[in-house]
Amino acid sequence: MLTQSEIKYNRLMERAEDLFSKYGYKAVSMDEIADAAGISKMTIYKYFPSKEDLFFKVLQDIVDKSYNHIEARLKTIDGTIEKIDELLNYGIETTRHFSLAFYKDVMENSILADKIIEEKKRRGKEIFLAIIRDGKNRGEVRDVDEIFVAKLLMALIDGVTNSFFDNIHDMKDIEYFTENLYDFIKYGLICK
């Protein structure tokens, strides 16, 4: 059974994630988070010395939950293309859960963005590596340097994302960009 302190902490994290996801970092105050969680602002400061520390923990939790979820989903899918398709579609699906303000606030804080991006690269590379290895074992992927290809796919996603981020002005731009990037990764320039 959870202690009262654990219940408060979990509620704090849930409400902070909800508010930050909808409105971004800048638009949400510690008072609003405390009110939404039904706790005092002093209780928040018991766990986090600053709003930025709380935001970073929320981001870490979002990344962890997201990757844990997709890894579990991928274990239920057979076929390399099907796994890649599921992974990329999940990426499109998750972009819809966060506001444009959220994305911009993350990217404008270079220290925060760098930490989150590094974790996403690490976890993404692990997933691509597992998919490629499984595909090679099944005979669905030709003999390639698995680590190189996994790093290449992550570098492609990272590089293209950084190049296009300034051209994103609303959620439709994010969805359009993500769908087209993932389509290119899956199918390249080859006619079907």
WOJO-V579606 format. One record per residue. N is the residue number from 0. RES is the residue in one letter. PSI is psi in whole degrees, 0 to 359 (none if undefined). NEAR is the number of other ideal C-beta (glycine too) atoms within 10 Angstrom. D_FIRST is the distance of its C-alpha to the first C-alpha in whole Angstrom. Layout:
n->{N;N}
res->{RES;RES}
psi->{PSI;PSI}
near->{NEAR;NEAR}
d_first->{D_FIRST;D_FIRST}
//
This chain:
n->{0;1;2;3;4;5;6;7;8;9;10;11;12;13;14;15;16;17;18;19;20;21;22;23;24;25;26;27;28;29;30;31;32;33;34;35;36;37;38;39;40;41;42;43;44;45;46;47;48;49;50;51;52;53;54;55;56;57;58;59;60;61;62;63;64;65;66;67;68;69;70;71;72;73;74;75;76;77;78;79;80;81;82;83;84;85;86;87;88;89;90;91;92;93;94;95;96;97;98;99;100;101;102;103;104;105;106;107;108;109;110;111;112;113;114;115;116;117;118;119;120;121;122;123;124;125;126;127;128;129;130;131;132;133;134;135;136;137;138;139;140;141;142;143;144;145;146;147;148;149;150;151;152;153;154;155;156;157;158;159;160;161;162;163;164;165;166;167;168;169;170;171;172;173;174;175;176;177;178;179;180;181;182;183;184;185;186;187;188;189;190;191}
res->{M;L;T;Q;S;E;I;K;Y;N;R;L;M;E;R;A;E;D;L;F;S;K;Y;G;Y;K;A;V;S;M;D;E;I;A;D;A;A;G;I;S;K;M;T;I;Y;K;Y;F;P;S;K;E;D;L;F;F;K;V;L;Q;D;I;V;D;K;S;Y;N;H;I;E;A;R;L;K;T;I;D;G;T;I;E;K;I;D;E;L;L;N;Y;G;I;E;T;T;R;H;F;S;L;A;F;Y;K;D;V;M;E;N;S;I;L;A;D;K;I;I;E;E;K;K;R;R;G;K;E;I;F;L;A;I;I;R;D;G;K;N;R;G;E;V;R;D;V;D;E;I;F;V;A;K;L;L;M;A;L;I;D;G;V;T;N;S;F;F;D;N;I;H;D;M;K;D;I;E;Y;F;T;E;N;L;Y;D;F;I;K;Y;G;L;I;C;K}
psi->{139;144;165;322;318;322;314;316;313;318;319;311;319;313;322;316;316;311;314;319;320;320;352;176;312;326;355;131;162;326;317;320;315;313;313;326;350;34;171;158;327;327;320;314;343;326;326;127;342;164;321;320;319;314;317;318;320;315;316;316;320;313;313;312;318;311;323;320;312;324;319;318;319;331;341;1;134;151;132;310;319;322;315;317;315;316;312;321;324;322;318;315;317;336;334;349;353;145;162;322;321;308;314;318;323;312;334;341;94;323;312;312;317;318;315;316;320;318;319;321;315;310;320;318;318;318;313;319;315;318;315;315;315;318;321;317;328;350;17;346;134;170;105;163;103;316;317;313;318;315;320;314;318;321;321;311;314;312;316;319;313;322;327;351;323;341;5;122;342;179;329;323;318;313;316;312;310;313;316;322;312;325;317;320;319;318;349;220;8;133;141;none}
near->{4;9;8;7;11;10;12;19;18;12;14;24;17;14;19;25;20;15;21;26;16;14;15;20;22;15;14;24;12;15;11;15;25;19;14;16;22;11;19;13;15;8;15;23;15;14;15;18;10;11;18;13;13;22;24;19;16;22;22;13;14;18;17;12;11;16;18;11;12;21;14;9;13;18;9;8;14;9;14;19;13;13;24;21;14;18;22;18;15;16;17;16;12;14;15;10;12;18;15;15;17;23;17;16;20;19;17;12;18;9;9;17;16;10;15;18;18;10;15;17;15;12;18;21;18;14;19;22;17;16;26;23;15;16;19;15;10;11;8;16;17;7;6;13;10;17;13;10;16;21;16;14;20;20;12;13;20;14;10;15;15;12;9;15;14;8;8;19;10;9;14;10;14;19;14;12;18;22;15;12;18;18;12;12;15;13;11;7;5;5;4;3}
d_first->{0;4;7;10;12;10;10;13;14;13;15;18;18;19;21;23;23;25;27;28;29;31;33;33;32;35;35;31;31;28;29;28;25;24;25;23;20;20;20;23;25;25;21;22;24;22;20;24;27;29;29;30;27;25;27;27;24;23;26;25;22;24;26;24;22;26;27;24;24;28;28;26;28;31;30;31;35;38;41;41;43;40;37;39;39;36;35;37;37;33;34;36;34;31;34;34;30;32;35;38;37;34;36;39;36;35;38;40;38;39;37;34;36;37;33;32;35;35;32;33;36;34;31;34;37;34;34;38;38;36;38;41;41;40;43;45;44;44;48;47;47;50;50;49;48;44;43;46;45;41;42;45;43;41;44;45;42;42;45;46;43;44;48;47;44;47;48;45;45;43;40;43;45;41;41;45;45;41;43;46;45;43;46;48;46;46;49;51;55;56;57;55}
//
